[in-house]
Amino acid sequence: MLKVKYIRNNTEIVKKGLLKRNWSPEEINIVDEVLLLDEKRKSIQHKKDQLLSEIKTLSKQIGGLMQSGKKEQVEQIKASIPQIKKQIKTLDEEGGQVYAKLEELLLSIPNVPHDLVPPGKTEEDNYVYKDWTGPMPELPEDALPHWELAERYGLFDFKLGVKLTGSGFPVYRGKGARLERALINFFLDQATTAGYEEIWAPLMVNAASARATGQLPDKEGQMYHICKDDLYMIPTAEVPLTNIYRDVILKETDFPIKLTGYTPCFRREAGSYGAHVKGLNRVHQFDKVEIVQLQHPDHSWETLDSMVKHVSHVLDRLELPYRIVRLCGGDLGFTSAMTYDFEVYSAAQKKWLEVSSVSNFLTFQSNRLKLRFKDKEGKIHLAHTLNGSALALARIMASLLENNQTPKGIVIPEKLRPFTGFDIIQ
């Protein structure tokens, strides 16, 4: 969430950022509305402070008059105080309404895109930051997409998932289940070797946690909500991992804080239909290893670069062709100032599949989290938060199966074999 002070001091920058996100001029008027509401809030608070000061002055006067024995004047002053308190109560109610509306508007304003974020409306406008220059997989003429490979080798079952739960919930079996577990362990080992602390986090969070990292308000209804308990199934491990430091004041020497965790992730994916979401391309439950960093504001951009390099290193070890794109304003997530997406090439489907997003949120999340740090002079500042998928397994699984199919079976990448216990799926 943007601070009102930031919006006031950088009004044109905020408006230009919203334009880059393809907001209409009418929608951008929300910025002016925020500033007007804040002025109204301050005016109400000023009036309230004056009335409180008046009560304090009158109370002192009562003390002096009592000592002088002027009871009649004391009673006159006492008679005026209830009216002042009534005015204060009215101002409190009005101020509460103004603050609630101000908070509602602030929660609806996305982060300001970095200058390097390209303009654009859809993923077609994303900037290819690093293209794949190596060879593409050479597949046999009868190459199959991953959902047919899964059926041939008994790796996962979508029909059984429909029986147990519904569409979009695959059931992994046999070597498919072992490959999924191997990938999780491989990704976690890569992260912990890079200095990330492993966390085993809850799969449900409360509304405060979902709001702090920007999942609430959930405008598109993508989260699964357990109404009776008012809990939310996590869409990513970013939510519980980052919220570990909600309402915490750090020291400068605590940075960087590096966390990683494996969790299943749950997304409704409302409105997702068609061939482009077939198989593992888009599911309601998928496994993912997440990396999160909390960083000093002076170092968050170099940290973003290091996280991009980490994901690149993991994909290199899996021998998968990939490219990196910098998301345009229209494709940028609500909370992000800049995001790099990793896309792995699916040879059988002949298309790029997104497998990771690595983002810098600057102070947008930490302002909601009240995640702060104290500098050497004792001043309090907001920290910066970053996160990345390292990696999301569903599409990695899809690409591994498709790209490594041979007439003899599906060959497992060399670096992954110690984790699977087998070299080939036959």
Secondary structure by P-SEA (a helix, b strand, c coil): cccaaaaaacaaaaaaaaaaacccccccaaaaaaaaaaaaaaaaaaaaaaaaaaaaaaaaaaaaaaaacaaaaaaaaaaaaaaaaaaaaaaaaaaaaaaaaaaaaaaacccccccccccccccccccccccccccccccccccccaaaaaaaaccccaaaaaaaccccbbbbcaaaaaaaaaaaaaaaaaaaaabbbbbbccccccaaaaaaacccccccccccccccccccccccaaaaaaacccccccccccccbbbbbbbbbbbccccccccccccccccccccbbbbbbbbccccaaaaaaaaaaaaaaaaaaacccbbbbbbccccccccccbbbbbbbbbccccbbbbcbbbbbbcaaaaaaaccccccccbbbbbbbbbbbcccccaaaaaaaaaaacccccccccccccccccccccc
